[in-house]
Each structure stands twice: as C-alpha cells, then as structure tokens.
Amino acid sequence: MSLHWPWVRRPGETNAPVERKNATGFVALHIDGEAHWTRRDFAALSREGFLRNPVVYRCVRLLSETASAIPWLLYEGDAELTEHPLLSLLDRPNQRLSGPAFLQALYGYLLLSGNAYLELVTGGGAKELHLLRPDRVRVLADSTGWPAALEYRQGSEKRVIPLEGDGEGSRALQISLFHPLDDHYGFPPLEAALAALDIHNAAGRWNKALLDNSARPSGALVYAPKEGGNLTEEQYERLKTELEEGYSGPRRAGRPLLLEGGLDWKAMGLSPKDMDFIQAKNAASRDIALAFGVPPMLLGIPGDNTYSNYQEANRAFYRHTVIPLVSRTARDLSAWFGGIFGPGLRLWYDADQVDGLSGERDALWARIGAAGFLSDDEKREAVGYAPRGGNSD
C-alpha cells in the first residue's frame, strides 16, 4: 500500500471527498522531533566545543598550558646534554612561535582532533618546525596500507610531505591518540563526550531563548464557548496580535494573561524546575571534564566530592593526565628526531620542575634521605641523579 501526500488525482481516478468538521474549539500541539548532534569532525568540534563551550575551552587550555610549561631534558645515553641543536630547535621552533606556544598548539590540536601533525623544514643548514592544521591534512598510505605521506591542502593548493626523508626538504610526523576503528587517524577525547557537549550547549541556548522571550506562554489557548461556534477571522487576528505585542519579549516577562469570552489557557511543556536545568548542565560538564581527564573540582563544577581537597585533585590531574600526555609526546618526538639528529638521543621531561608533583618529590626525598643503609651515590641514583663520581646533573 502506497500513500501519496497530498492525495493527488491519478489518471482515471477521482479524489475522495474530504470530510470537514465544524469544531467548537482549537488547540495547538507540539511534537518532539529527533535530536540533532554535532558533526564528528575537527571544524565542528572546535566550533561547538572550544569556541562556544566554556567547559571545553577551559579543559583544553588547562591541559595544553600545563603540559607545555613542563621543561624538556635531552639525553645522549645516560648523559644529559645542556647544549644541542635539537634543544635550540625546541626552544624556538620557527619565527612565529616560541617553544611553549608551539607545544601548547600541538597539545590543543591533539585534544580537539586526536591528531597533531608536525613538519620539519630543512634548507641552507637551518631547520624549522611547523604545525599543520588537522582539517587540512589527509594521510596517504602506500600499497600495503601503511602511512607514507601527508597531503596538505590550503585552498586549491596541495602538496605532499613524506613521513620519512633524507637531506634537505620537508618531512612530517603524525602524533595520534588511540582509535579502535581507524588505522590512520586518532580519536579526539571530545568526541567521546559529544552527547554531553550538545546537551550543555542546548541548555545554554534554551536558557537564553527563555530570557529573551520568557513571557510568551508555553501552551495552548482553547476556545470553547458555551453556545458553540468558532472565532471569526477578525477575532483570530486580533487575539494573535495581542499575544505577540502584549505578552512576548523579556520586558513583558511574568505579565498575567487576561482571558474572556470562552478562552481558556492550557499549560504545556516542562518548566526549568521540572527539567532540572542546572543539574543537567552540571552533569554534562562533569562528563566533558571526565573525557579530558580533568577533575571537575579544578573547573569549579559543583557536586563532585571525589577529591578531599583541591591539592589532591591537582595532584591527580598531573599524575593521571598531564604526565602521560607529556611522556607519550616525548617518546614520539625522540623516535622522530633520532632519525634526523642521530641515534641515541632521548627527550624527557624535567620531573623536578613539575609543580604539581612537588609534594610527591618531597616525600620521596625524605624517605630516601632517612634510609641510612644506602650510600650517597645509591640515594642519588634512587631519585634520578647520576653518582657524584659519574656524570653530574
């Protein structure tokens, strides 16, 4: 059986007469539609998340700024190097960005897209590091399916940057977060909290619309006179005009609705209290913070008592989120730069300069210092320093 809307007349057929009923009243109905979700791409997540959502903005800023503030150390074997071209490159990657600003952008791209793309440009004995915007990059695979190069698009221009190369020119590095269903691209944390992001943004838009037009009643006017009949066209237009001009807009919020002549107001929909508006926003905020690994207490989100105090939350943030992100990046950069500056080089973070771990470091030093059965060199080795007779810090 096929239905046609509107029911048009087919050749050789006649339309059935439409039944008309003389109703004695009218009512407006509202039907819920299907939910609309944000697209799962870098541009949409950045626009709806980082640019429009304060929780996402703060999570990304807090993570990227904290991670980029941790200083780097360079080792060749077990010896720490204080001067090296790689350290100079990381301190000033290019003419536009300093080292911390470069790393902050790198971590920001990684958190919002699941991928960070670096390009090393070599020419005339000089080297520069540049970041490629993720939405302009496509991974090119070889015949076996392994990534071989990056295609960078800007407008109508395209260029291919190999992931491996020798001599002068360009080569690229892709740092990606684990994605169980994609071989070439990473999975952004914000995508896991996409439902919470849309709920949080929709709650904000709904609240703004409520403030802008809170006096417009959310319900239906029912006309049911005792003697029957319908509103004339003139009466209907006058009633509509009075509702729009007298009861809509923020300046008319709370104005009582005066009804007469068989008119009755039937409230429809849910109030903000019924929807638990504030709790819904806080729950969505906690889900977003959970996806990024940021304790809600650090974001000022109420209702989370997992941590006994702010210091414990800050320590957990460093230990479970910042340090794994920095250490993973250090390993990826070490493997990549090893093929450029020579094998044996290893990048690592300076744990003694991490403010969030100062309490743990003090406790470790106190325990090691009280261990009288250890020699001074053994104590230095236990806390990460070379023996006095060897390479000093």
Helices and strands as residue ranges (DSSP letters): H 42-45, I 46-50, H 54-68, E 72-76, E 79-81, H 85-91, H 99-113, E 115-123, E 126-132, G 134-136, E 137-141, E 147-154, E 157-162, E 169-176, H 189-192, H 194-212, E 219-223, H 233-246, G 250-252, E 263-267, H 272-275, H 277-292, G 296-299, H 310-317, I 318-322, H 323-341, E 345-349, G 351-353, G 355-357, H 358-369, H 376-382
